[in-house]
Amino acid sequence: MTDVTSIGDGSSRLPRRPVTEFRIYYAIIFILALPTTALLGWLRSVVMRDGAGIRRGIIDRARNDAATIAPLVFSA
């Protein structure tokens, strides 16, 4: 005979993280990353004549920084 008590009704999902809060953190970090790390990194690529770094662009750098840092801040 099958024990159906351990299977459950399928409603035992993990709780969802608040998406709005994550987006707020992401936006704040993105805005802060634009003038600091992204712009300075792009200028460094221009001075050092790093072609791949120049093509990457300031927005892409800031987006990458925000995508890396926001989950770390949100999970803490």
N, C-alpha and C positions, 0 to 999 in steps of 0.2 A: 504494500500500500504506500502511496506517495504522501510525504509530509508537506502539506501546503502551508503550514503556519510560518515556515521560514522564508517563503517566497515573498509574501507581502502583497500589497495592492498596487505597487508601482509608483506610489506617491512619495517615496523616500529619496527625494532628490537632494543634492547639496544646495545649501542656501546661495542665492545669487548675490553677487557683489553689486553695490549701487553704481550704476553706469554713469549717472550724472556727476557724482563726486569724482570718479576717475577722469571724466572729460574736463572738469574744472582744474584738477591737478595738471593734466596734460597741457591745457591751454596756458596756464601760468608758467609752466616750465618752458613751453615753446616760446612764449613772449620773452622770457628772461634769456633764453639761449640764442635768440636772434642777434642782439648786439654784442654779446660776450663771446661765447665759444664759437659760434658759427661764423661771425664776421671776422674775428681774429684768426680762426683757422683758414678761412678763405684767403685773407690777406697774406698769411704765411705761405700758402700754396702759390700765390702770385709771385711773391718775392723769391721763393725757392724754385720757381718755374716747374712746379709739379703739375703736369697736364691733367692727370686724373683728378687731382684735388680741385683744380680750377673748374673743370666740367661739372663737378658734383654740385656746386652752387651753395649759396647761403641758406636757402629755404630747406633744401634736402638735409643739410647738416643739422639745422635746428630741429627738423622733424625727427631725425635719427636720435638726437640727444633726448628729446622729449619722450620718444618711444622706449628708450632705454631706461631713463630715470623715473618716469611716472609709475611704472609697476613696482619699482623698489620703494618709492615713497608710499604708495597706496597699500602695499602689503605690510608695512611696518606698524 
